[in-house]
Amino acid sequence: MTTQAGLEDSSQQTDSWGRGRVAVVAGGAGGIGEGITTAFASAGFTVAVNDRREEAGELLAARLREQGHKAIAVPADVTLREGADSVFARVLESWGRVDVFVNVVGGLKGMNVPVWDMTEDQFDFTIRLNLRPVFLCTQAALRPMMEKRSGSIINITSISYAGAPEHAHYAAAKAGVTAFTRSVATQVGPYNINVNAVAPGTTITPSVAQAGLSLADVDWAKENPLGRANAPHDIGAAVLFLASPGARNISGQVLTVAGGVNPSL
């Protein structure tokens, strides 16, 4: 089976090691988020799909249920305290536990804008969108995780955190996500909670594919050692690994998924 992006779809490759566990994915209904949500559902997790777009979340949750998975949609704006808290309140009310939290929420206003032309609105919007959900949802997720002394948090950063040209605001925001991840990991380690990040490179989501691009079409992706961009399920597989028993001793780390690109260079 292939997705509309013409990529191998791993959503039908099921496992059961996550059975009985609950994963919450913020920003989980589109693009990279859908790849992550589907990966957790296929591993047997019960999944809560958070997205500000209520219809998108409901459609994905319904599709997962049709495939035999346990899933609900929890629409909310997690850049707001009440939105973040409501997501976890709903999950705890439904299932009484949170085992994994993944933050995918992010983006930017102003593509390819040099810093001398960047507006305060573009800067403030980008910092807020990328950092506030990580902070607010981490606080909400940690309450049940610290109580049962177990859990995993994975934040989606970007290879841009190393200093992307023409995206100073986005680079700063993702550097903040990366530093926040590492700092929180040291604080909650004694509670047996792992906190990590995944840094994607260029990723071809279904919406990008509908515009006519494929994994081999992106110029800077062609320069990657592996010569290809990511598909959403590539990010899903990386995040799922960091939540797995095999990653029990990995915390405070950034896993790069970028076709062999090293963002530190």
C-alpha positions as CSV (number, residue, x, y, z in Angstrom):
1,M,0.0,0.0,0.0
2,T,1.2,3.5,-0.8
3,T,0.3,6.9,0.5
4,Q,-0.7,9.8,-1.7
5,A,2.9,10.8,-1.5
6,G,3.9,7.7,-3.3
7,L,5.7,6.3,-0.3
8,E,5.6,3.0,1.5
9,D,3.0,3.1,4.1
10,S,3.9,1.4,7.4
11,S,0.5,2.0,9.0
12,Q,-0.6,-1.6,8.4
13,Q,2.6,-3.1,9.9
14,T,1.3,-3.8,13.4
15,D,3.0,-4.7,16.6
16,S,1.7,-5.0,20.2
17,W,4.4,-3.9,22.5
18,G,2.5,-0.7,23.2
19,R,-0.7,-2.5,24.1
20,G,-2.2,-1.1,27.4
21,R,-0.2,2.1,27.1
22,V,-1.4,5.6,26.1
23,A,0.3,8.1,23.8
24,V,-0.7,11.7,23.4
25,V,0.4,13.5,20.2
26,A,0.0,17.2,20.1
27,G,-0.3,18.4,16.6
28,G,-0.9,14.8,15.6
29,A,-3.4,15.1,12.8
30,G,-1.3,16.3,9.8
31,G,1.9,15.7,8.0
32,I,4.6,14.6,10.4
33,G,2.1,14.4,13.2
34,E,0.0,11.9,11.4
35,G,3.0,9.7,10.7
36,I,3.8,9.7,14.4
37,T,0.3,9.0,15.5
38,T,-0.1,6.2,13.1
39,A,3.2,4.6,14.2
40,F,2.0,4.5,17.8
41,A,-1.4,3.1,16.9
42,S,0.3,0.4,14.9
43,A,2.4,-0.5,17.9
44,G,-0.7,-1.2,19.9
45,F,-0.9,2.1,21.8
46,T,-4.1,3.8,22.6
47,V,-3.7,7.2,21.0
48,A,-5.0,10.7,21.7
49,V,-4.8,12.9,18.7
50,N,-4.6,16.5,19.6
51,D,-4.9,19.1,16.9
52,R,-6.3,22.7,16.8
53,R,-8.2,21.7,13.7
54,E,-11.0,19.7,15.2
55,E,-12.2,18.0,11.9
56,A,-8.7,16.8,11.0
57,G,-8.2,15.2,14.4
58,E,-11.6,13.6,14.3
59,L,-11.1,12.2,10.8
60,L,-7.7,10.6,11.8
61,A,-9.0,9.1,15.0
62,A,-12.0,7.7,13.1
63,R,-9.8,6.2,10.5
64,L,-7.6,4.6,13.1
65,R,-10.6,3.1,14.9
66,E,-11.8,1.7,11.6
67,Q,-8.4,-0.1,11.3
68,G,-9.0,-1.6,14.8
69,H,-7.0,0.8,16.9
70,K,-8.0,2.7,20.0
71,A,-8.0,6.4,19.3
72,I,-9.8,9.6,20.3
73,A,-9.5,13.2,19.1
74,V,-8.8,15.8,21.7
75,P,-9.0,19.2,19.9
76,A,-7.5,22.2,21.7
77,D,-5.1,25.0,21.2
78,V,-2.1,23.9,23.2
79,T,-0.4,27.3,22.9
80,L,-2.8,28.2,25.7
81,R,-2.7,26.9,29.3
82,E,-6.3,25.9,29.3
83,G,-5.9,24.1,26.0
84,A,-2.9,22.0,27.1
85,D,-4.5,21.2,30.5
86,S,-7.8,20.1,28.8
87,V,-6.0,17.6,26.6
88,F,-4.5,15.7,29.5
89,A,-7.6,16.0,31.7
90,R,-9.6,14.3,28.9
91,V,-7.0,11.6,28.5
92,L,-6.8,10.9,32.2
93,E,-10.6,10.9,32.4
94,S,-10.8,8.4,29.5
95,W,-7.9,6.0,30.3
96,G,-6.3,7.1,33.6
97,R,-2.8,7.2,32.4
98,V,-0.3,9.0,30.1
99,D,2.7,6.9,29.1
100,V,4.1,8.9,26.2
101,F,3.7,12.5,25.1
102,V,4.9,13.8,21.7
103,N,5.0,17.4,20.8
104,V,4.8,18.1,17.1
105,V,3.3,21.6,17.2
106,G,5.5,24.1,15.4
107,G,6.0,26.2,12.4
108,L,7.0,29.7,11.4
109,K,5.7,33.0,10.0
110,G,7.9,34.4,7.2
111,M,9.8,32.0,5.0
112,N,13.3,32.9,3.8
113,V,13.2,36.3,5.6
114,P,16.7,37.7,6.4
115,V,16.9,39.0,10.0
116,W,17.2,42.7,8.8
117,D,13.7,42.4,7.2
118,M,12.1,40.3,9.9
119,T,9.2,41.8,11.7
120,E,8.5,41.6,15.4
121,D,5.3,39.8,14.6
122,Q,7.1,37.1,12.6
123,F,9.6,36.6,15.4
124,D,7.1,36.6,18.3
125,F,4.7,34.3,16.4
126,T,7.4,31.8,15.6
127,I,8.9,31.7,19.1
128,R,5.5,31.3,20.7
129,L,4.2,28.6,18.4
130,N,7.3,26.4,18.8
131,L,8.1,26.9,22.5
132,R,4.8,27.4,24.4
133,P,3.2,24.1,23.6
134,V,6.4,22.3,24.6
135,F,6.4,24.1,28.0
136,L,2.7,23.9,28.7
137,C,2.2,20.3,27.6
138,T,5.4,19.0,29.3
139,Q,4.1,20.4,32.6
140,A,0.7,18.8,32.1
141,A,2.2,15.4,31.0
142,L,4.7,15.3,33.9
143,R,2.0,15.3,36.6
144,P,0.7,11.8,35.9
145,M,4.2,10.6,34.8
146,M,5.9,11.7,38.0
147,E,3.2,10.2,40.1
148,K,3.7,6.7,38.6
149,R,7.4,7.4,38.1
150,S,7.4,6.3,34.5
151,G,7.0,8.0,31.1
152,S,8.6,9.2,27.9
153,I,8.4,12.7,26.3
154,I,9.6,13.3,22.7
155,N,9.7,16.8,21.2
156,I,10.0,17.5,17.5
157,T,12.7,20.0,16.9
158,S,14.5,20.5,13.5
159,I,18.0,20.4,12.0
160,S,17.4,24.2,11.8
161,Y,18.4,24.4,15.5
162,A,22.0,24.5,14.4
163,G,21.5,27.8,12.7
164,A,19.4,27.7,9.5
165,P,20.2,30.5,7.0
166,E,17.3,32.9,6.3
167,H,15.3,31.4,9.3
168,A,16.8,33.1,12.3
169,H,13.5,33.1,14.3
170,Y,12.8,29.4,13.5
171,A,16.4,28.4,14.3
172,A,16.2,30.2,17.6
173,A,12.8,28.6,18.4
174,K,14.0,25.1,17.6
175,A,17.3,25.7,19.5
176,G,15.1,26.5,22.4
177,V,13.1,23.3,22.0
178,T,16.4,21.3,21.9
179,A,17.8,23.0,25.0
180,F,14.5,22.7,26.9
181,T,14.4,19.0,26.1
182,R,17.9,18.4,27.5
183,S,17.3,20.5,30.6
184,V,14.0,18.8,31.5
185,A,15.7,15.4,30.9
186,T,18.2,16.1,33.7
187,Q,15.4,17.2,36.1
188,V,13.0,14.3,35.6
189,G,15.5,11.5,35.2
190,P,15.2,10.5,38.9
191,Y,11.5,9.9,38.2
192,N,12.3,7.3,35.6
193,I,11.1,9.7,32.8
194,N,12.9,9.9,29.5
195,V,12.9,13.1,27.6
196,N,14.3,13.3,24.0
197,A,13.9,15.1,20.7
198,V,13.8,14.2,17.1
199,A,15.3,16.6,14.5
200,P,13.9,16.1,11.1
201,G,15.4,17.4,7.9
202,T,13.3,18.0,4.8
203,T,10.1,16.0,5.1
204,I,7.7,15.4,2.2
205,T,4.2,15.5,3.8
206,P,1.1,14.6,1.8
207,S,0.3,18.3,1.3
208,V,3.7,18.9,-0.2
209,A,3.3,15.8,-2.4
210,Q,0.0,17.1,-3.7
211,A,1.9,20.1,-4.9
212,G,3.9,17.8,-7.2
213,L,7.1,17.2,-5.1
214,S,8.5,13.8,-4.3
215,L,11.3,12.6,-2.0
216,A,13.8,13.1,-4.9
217,D,12.6,16.5,-6.0
218,V,13.9,18.7,-3.3
219,D,17.2,20.3,-4.3
220,W,18.8,20.4,-0.9
221,A,17.6,16.9,-0.2
222,K,19.5,15.6,-3.3
223,E,22.7,16.8,-1.6
224,N,22.1,14.6,1.4
225,P,24.4,11.6,1.8
226,L,21.4,9.3,1.2
227,G,20.0,11.5,-1.6
228,R,16.4,11.7,-0.4
229,A,14.1,13.6,1.9
230,N,12.1,12.1,4.7
231,A,8.6,10.7,4.6
232,P,6.4,11.2,7.6
233,H,6.7,7.5,8.6
234,D,10.5,8.0,8.9
235,I,9.9,10.5,11.7
236,G,7.2,8.2,13.2
237,A,9.6,5.3,13.4
238,A,12.3,7.4,15.1
239,V,9.9,8.7,17.7
240,L,8.4,5.3,18.3
241,F,11.9,3.9,18.9
242,L,12.6,6.6,21.5
243,A,9.5,5.6,23.4
244,S,10.3,1.8,23.2
245,P,11.9,-0.4,25.8
246,G,15.0,-0.5,23.6
247,A,15.6,3.2,24.4
248,R,15.1,2.9,28.1
249,N,18.6,4.3,28.8
250,I,18.4,7.1,26.2
251,S,17.5,10.6,27.6
252,G,18.4,14.2,26.9
253,Q,19.4,13.3,23.3
254,V,18.5,14.6,19.9
255,L,18.0,12.0,17.1
256,T,18.6,13.4,13.7
257,V,16.5,12.1,10.8
258,A,17.8,13.9,7.8
259,G,19.2,11.6,5.2
260,G,22.7,11.6,6.7
261,V,22.9,15.4,7.3
262,N,24.7,16.3,10.5
263,P,23.2,19.6,11.8
264,S,26.3,20.3,13.9
265,L,28.3,20.9,10.8
